[in-house]
Amino acid sequence: MSPHDPHDHTHGHSHPHSHDHAHPHDHGNGSVLKYSDDSVHDVRESDLYPLLAEALRAIVVDKGLVSAADIREHLEALDKIDDGMGGRIVARAWTDPEYKRRLLENGSDAVGEFGIDMGETQLIVVENTDTVHNLVVCTLCSCYPRAILGLPPDWYKSKSYRARAVNEPRAVLREFGTLVPESVIVRVHDSNADMRYLVLPKRPSGTEGWSAEQLAVLVTRDCLVGVVSATKP
């Protein structure tokens, strides 16, 4: 068990878990078909997202907490972020042992070397190995390392993913096409308002001698959440 209290799922069994804040786990019959396509998710829940977002925007603007221009500027900045930055961070960790050490010890400081400001949020980077596969979720809402990955996909925000990632992570991974051997521990990390998690995937075999630029393109957003592994094309 890591010091940040992830949930270990060994041999497909779920274990009791606790968090420093309450999480409403939904165990209903969500209409999730698969997760590999962002457009296929919990349809009934996703229908509410635009309405909820618009209602929240109207409230904060009406109360003068933020201006409409500020919201637009922030969303435009998030829209410009893609997983290319995450790929460059991972590629450097794969090729620079000292940077990898810094990244795993203090993710917020390490990504700051790429000009990324995590603010008051702590970034925790967890490494996939031959014995551990890491999966990231936010069971409360949709906490996500937006400064690195931009806006989260709809499946990440769905109630089904948030509940099932904790209770049946191997089944969720299989739906993404990721088969984790029973001998490998699946460790689920629950993000919250204070902490964001980022997965450092295993470097694909056969990439010895590749440059950081070549390696970076192997890393996708889904690799950094842990639902898939980095693979050589």
Secondary structure, 3 states (H helix, E strand, C coil): CCCCCCEEECCCCCCCCCCCCCCCCCCCCCCCCCCCCCCCCCHHHHCCHHHHHHHHHHHHHHCCCCCHHHHHHHHHHHHCCCCHHHHHHHHHHHHCHHHHHHHHHCHHHHHHCCCCCCCCCEEEEEECCCCEEEEEECCCCCCCCHHHHCCCCHHHHCHHHHHHHHHCHHHHHHHCCCCCCCCCEEEEEECCCCEEEEEECCCCCCCCCCCHHHHHCCCCHHHHHCCCCCCCC
